[in-house]
């Protein structure tokens, strides 16, 4: 993995996933390991972020590296008309690795093809979010004791949810049974479903959330992403379709955990937060350890 970009979750093998998850467990025990001493990491966020950006910066700092970059394209030369190409070619002269989030699908792949240093995709439009996928895998394995033979329910925006796309693809390595809960307008894209089919795995599609709850080992909630809709009326039609409430978690498996990539709007009621099934805030913490493992692996320490 040394000096290797991570643009799509498919860029890494199953063995590489496991290696990162194992290494993340070590960082969870001892997060302050100065393995990036003397390294500079550029964090370029052309799109707003809280958890992804801050967890990357926390990971870099705990590893002894230095952070440069911007948190909003309005504070960069993009506002002057600078192209993504010129930004990447310039910043790659300053840093040992670039972490990038961009609203345009395919932007991270383009950056990786022209950059002289590795690129980590922190989200490119509605396409992929591979580091979120790795922390989701870590969270699933930590709560279930395995990644194999689980029933995973994805709920909400499966069309634009880049975290769902990445995780669905990664889970094909682990004999997963998929339960896809969404409005008809927000179904999982055909390309991702074809990936599941080609892996000879089963997926079931529902519009009724209640059908999936009792059979789930993991419920992966997602928000309906207003920013991905060009028509506000279409967003209004589907925005409150699925809301998970505490009284819905009655007839469930004892090992059930609820995950969410966050931010939450109203798709998980706050009365779920104190239940033993709620794991989304711990899931966010796991992102620091997983990103530490990834950074240390790519930068070769």
Secondary structure per residue as TSV (DSSP state, phi and psi in degrees):
chain	resnum	aa	ss	phi	psi
A	1	X	-	360.0	-5.7
A	2	X	T	-60.1	130.0
A	3	X	T	59.0	24.3
A	4	X	-	-100.2	131.6
A	5	X	-	-73.2	154.4
A	6	X	B	-125.4	100.6
A	7	X	S	-105.8	-47.2
A	8	X	S	-121.0	151.0
A	9	X	G	-62.0	-22.6
A	10	X	G	-72.0	-10.4
A	11	X	G	-69.8	-20.4
A	12	X	S	-109.8	149.7
A	13	X	-	-86.4	167.8
A	14	X	H	-56.9	-41.2
A	15	X	H	-63.9	-37.0
A	16	X	H	-70.2	-37.0
A	17	X	H	-54.9	-52.3
A	18	X	H	-62.0	-39.1
A	19	X	H	-61.5	-41.5
A	20	X	H	-67.6	-41.7
A	21	X	H	-64.3	-40.6
A	22	X	H	-63.8	-41.4
A	23	X	H	-68.3	-35.5
A	24	X	H	-61.2	-35.4
A	25	X	H	-60.2	-36.9
A	26	X	H	-66.3	-40.3
A	27	X	H	-69.3	-29.9
A	28	X	H	-63.7	-32.0
A	29	X	H	-80.2	-40.4
A	30	X	-	-137.7	84.9
A	31	X	-	-74.2	-21.8
A	32	X	-	-95.5	85.6
A	33	X	-	-126.8	116.7
A	34	X	-	-85.2	64.5
A	35	X	T	-86.8	-11.5
A	36	X	T	-109.6	23.1
A	37	X	T	-55.3	126.5
A	38	X	T	86.1	-3.1
A	39	X	-	-96.2	146.7
A	40	X	E	-118.8	127.7
A	41	X	E	-116.9	125.5
A	42	X	E	-90.8	125.4
A	43	X	E	-110.4	104.1
A	44	X	E	-110.2	105.9
A	45	X	E	-112.8	103.2
A	46	X	S	-83.4	-2.2
A	47	X	S	-139.3	145.9
A	48	X	-	-60.2	148.9
A	49	X	-	-160.8	148.4
A	50	X	S	-115.8	-69.1
A	51	X	H	-63.7	-47.2
A	52	X	H	-62.7	-49.3
A	53	X	H	-63.5	-50.0
A	54	X	H	-67.3	-35.4
A	55	X	H	-70.0	-35.4
A	56	X	H	-64.0	-45.1
A	57	X	H	-66.0	-38.3
A	58	X	H	-63.1	-43.1
A	59	X	H	-61.1	-45.2
A	60	X	H	-63.2	-45.2
A	61	X	H	-65.1	-40.9
A	62	X	H	-67.1	-22.5
A	63	X	T	-92.2	1.5
A	64	X	T	84.2	11.3
A	65	X	-	-88.5	176.1
A	66	X	E	-112.3	143.6
A	67	X	E	-110.3	131.0
A	68	X	E	-127.2	169.6
A	69	X	E	134.0	-160.0
A	70	X	E	-143.3	156.5
A	71	X	S	-106.1	-1.7
A	72	X	S	-159.9	131.1
A	73	X	G	-61.9	-18.5
A	74	X	G	-69.1	-16.4
A	75	X	G	-100.6	15.2
A	76	X	S	-122.3	177.1
A	77	X	G	-74.0	-0.7
A	78	X	G	-58.0	-34.5
A	79	X	G	-67.1	-17.3
A	80	X	G	-93.2	0.0
A	81	X	T	100.6	8.3
A	82	X	-	-65.2	137.4
A	83	X	-	-77.8	160.1
A	84	X	H	-60.5	-39.6
A	85	X	H	-56.0	-49.1
A	86	X	H	-68.6	-35.7
A	87	X	H	-61.9	-47.8
A	88	X	H	-66.4	-43.7
A	89	X	H	-61.9	-35.0
A	90	X	H	-73.8	-51.4
A	91	X	H	-66.6	-30.9
A	92	X	T	-65.1	-15.4
A	93	X	T	-77.5	-19.1
A	94	X	T	-100.8	-18.6
A	95	X	-	-129.7	162.0
A	96	X	S	-89.9	-16.4
A	97	X	E	-161.3	147.4
A	98	X	E	-119.9	126.8
A	99	X	E	-101.6	125.5
A	100	X	E	-134.5	133.9
A	101	X	E	-119.1	134.9
A	102	X	E	-146.6	143.3
A	103	X	S	-73.3	-13.1
A	104	X	S	-95.9	127.2
A	105	X	T	-62.6	136.5
A	106	X	T	89.0	-6.6
A	107	X	H	-64.8	-39.1
A	108	X	H	-68.2	-38.2
A	109	X	H	-63.9	-43.8
A	110	X	H	-59.3	-45.3
A	111	X	H	-61.0	-40.1
A	112	X	H	-66.7	-26.7
A	113	X	H	-78.9	-21.0
A	114	X	H	-111.7	-14.2
A	115	X	-	-78.7	145.7
A	116	X	S	-88.2	-4.7
A	117	X	S	-126.6	161.5
A	118	X	E	-61.3	148.0
A	119	X	E	-114.3	132.4
A	120	X	E	-109.4	123.7
A	121	X	E	-79.8	115.0
A	122	X	E	-99.8	22.2
A	123	X	E	121.6	119.6
A	124	X	E	-123.4	96.9
A	125	X	T	58.0	-135.0
A	126	X	T	-95.8	19.4
A	127	X	S	-88.3	-79.8
A	128	X	-	-137.8	157.9
A	129	X	-	-146.9	73.9
A	130	X	H	-66.7	-30.9
A	131	X	H	-73.9	-32.3
A	132	X	H	-62.3	-38.8
A	133	X	H	-60.3	-43.4
A	134	X	H	-64.8	-40.5
A	135	X	H	-71.9	-28.2
A	136	X	H	-67.2	-43.1
A	137	X	H	-60.3	-43.4
A	138	X	H	-60.2	-44.0
A	139	X	H	-66.8	-39.5
A	140	X	H	-64.7	-46.9
A	141	X	H	-64.7	-38.0
A	142	X	H	-66.5	-37.4
A	143	X	H	-86.1	-27.6
A	144	X	H	-104.7	-14.9
A	145	X	S	79.8	-0.3
A	146	X	-	-162.8	164.1
A	147	X	S	-110.7	-3.9
A	148	X	S	-93.0	143.7
A	149	X	S	59.4	43.4
A	150	X	-	-107.7	153.9
A	151	X	E	-97.5	112.1
A	152	X	E	-111.6	123.8
A	153	X	E	-105.0	121.2
A	154	X	E	-100.5	128.2
A	155	X	E	-128.9	129.8
A	156	X	S	115.0	-122.4
A	157	X	-	-89.7	90.7
A	158	X	T	-91.2	-14.6
A	159	X	T	-77.6	-49.9
A	160	X	T	-99.7	-7.2
A	161	X	-	-75.0	96.7
A	162	X	H	-63.4	-29.4
A	163	X	H	-65.8	-37.0
A	164	X	H	-66.3	-42.0
A	165	X	H	-60.3	-49.5
A	166	X	H	-63.6	-46.2
A	167	X	H	-67.9	-38.7
A	168	X	H	-59.5	-41.0
A	169	X	H	-68.5	-45.5
A	170	X	H	-62.1	-37.4
A	171	X	G	-71.7	-9.8
A	172	X	G	-66.0	-16.1
A	173	X	G	-79.2	-6.3
A	174	X	G	-127.5	26.5
A	175	X	T	53.4	47.7
A	176	X	-	-80.3	146.0
A	177	X	E	-105.1	125.3
A	178	X	E	-100.7	135.7
A	179	X	E	-122.4	110.8
A	180	X	E	-105.4	107.8
A	181	X	E	-111.0	114.7
A	182	X	-	-161.9	161.3
A	183	X	-	-64.1	157.3
A	184	X	G	-57.3	-31.7
A	185	X	G	-72.4	-15.9
A	186	X	G	-124.4	34.1
A	187	X	-	-67.4	156.9
A	188	X	-	-58.4	134.3
A	189	X	-	-57.6	148.1
A	190	X	H	-58.1	-36.1
A	191	X	H	-62.6	-37.8
A	192	X	H	-73.5	-40.5
A	193	X	H	-63.8	-35.1
A	194	X	H	-65.0	-36.0
A	195	X	H	-61.4	-41.9
A	196	X	H	-64.6	-46.4
A	197	X	H	-60.1	-44.3
A	198	X	H	-65.4	-20.5
A	199	X	T	-89.1	4.7
A	200	X	T	59.0	40.4
A	201	X	-	-112.0	164.9
A	202	X	-	-102.1	136.2
A	203	X	E	-130.8	144.2
A	204	X	E	-119.7	139.3
A	205	X	E	-111.5	137.5
A	206	X	E	-136.1	153.2
A	207	X	S	-107.0	-17.1
A	208	X	-	-97.0	108.4
A	209	X	T	-58.5	-38.0
A	210	X	H	-60.4	-24.2
A	211	X	H	-68.7	-22.4
A	212	X	H	-100.5	-19.5
A	213	X	H	-61.6	-48.9
A	214	X	T	-70.0	-19.5
A	215	X	T	-99.6	2.2
A	216	X	-	-89.6	139.6
A	217	X	S	-89.7	-36.0
A	218	X	E	-130.7	131.0
A	219	X	E	-107.8	117.8
A	220	X	E	-106.3	97.4
A	221	X	E	-82.1	146.7
A	222	X	-	-136.1	153.2
A	223	X	-	-84.6	153.8
A	224	X	-	-78.4	119.2
A	225	X	-	-87.7	100.6
A	226	X	G	-57.4	-36.6
A	227	X	G	-69.4	-13.7
A	228	X	G	-90.2	-8.1
A	229	X	-	-94.0	126.8
A	230	X	S	-79.7	-24.0
A	231	X	-	-113.1	111.3
A	232	X	H	-58.5	-29.8
A	233	X	H	-66.1	-39.1
A	234	X	H	-64.6	-37.8
A	235	X	H	-63.4	-45.3
A	236	X	H	-59.9	-31.5
A	237	X	H	-64.7	-33.2
A	238	X	H	-116.8	-3.7
A	239	X	T	-62.7	-31.8
A	240	X	T	-113.0	29.8
A	241	X	S	-63.6	-42.9
A	242	X	-	-127.6	121.9
A	243	X	-	-130.7	119.0
A	244	X	B	-85.9	123.5
A	245	X	-	-119.6	158.2
A	246	X	G	-57.5	-39.6
A	247	X	G	-71.5	-6.5
A	248	X	G	-83.8	-13.7
A	249	X	-	-100.3	58.9
A	250	X	S	-100.1	-66.7
A	251	X	S	-90.1	80.7
A	252	X	-	-131.6	164.6
A	253	X	-	-69.3	144.9
A	254	X	T	-65.1	-21.9
A	255	X	T	-94.2	3.1
A	256	X	-	-59.4	135.0
A	257	X	E	-129.9	146.1
A	258	X	E	-104.5	123.2
A	259	X	E	-112.1	159.2
A	260	X	E	-159.9	131.7
A	261	X	-	-71.5	-14.4
A	262	X	S	61.8	150.5
A	263	X	-	-77.1	149.9
A	264	X	-	-89.4	141.4
A	265	X	S	-104.2	-81.8
A	266	X	S	-140.9	15.7
A	267	X	S	-78.6	-12.5
A	268	X	B	-125.7	119.4
A	269	X	-	-65.9	146.5
A	270	X	G	-64.2	-17.1
A	271	X	G	-72.3	-8.0
A	272	X	G	-83.5	-24.7
A	273	X	T	-55.8	-35.7
A	274	X	T	-92.8	2.9
A	275	X	S	-78.4	152.0
A	276	X	T	-65.1	-18.0
A	277	X	T	-76.7	-20.8
A	278	X	B	-73.9	124.1
A	279	X	-	-132.7	5.6
A	280	X	H	-69.6	-29.3
A	281	X	H	-77.2	-37.4
A	282	X	H	-63.8	-37.7
A	283	X	H	-56.7	-43.0
A	284	X	H	-64.2	-39.8
A	285	X	H	-62.6	-39.6
A	286	X	H	-58.3	-24.5
A	287	X	H	-60.9	-32.4
A	288	X	H	-65.2	-48.0
A	289	X	H	-65.5	-41.3
A	290	X	H	-67.5	-40.2
A	291	X	H	-71.4	-30.6
A	292	X	H	-61.3	-46.2
A	293	X	H	-62.0	-41.5
A	294	X	H	-66.9	-47.6
A	295	X	H	-61.0	-45.1
A	296	X	H	-64.3	-36.7
A	297	X	H	-69.4	-43.9
A	298	X	H	-71.2	-37.2
A	299	X	T	-84.9	3.4
A	300	X	T	86.7	16.9
A	301	X	-	-106.2	360.0
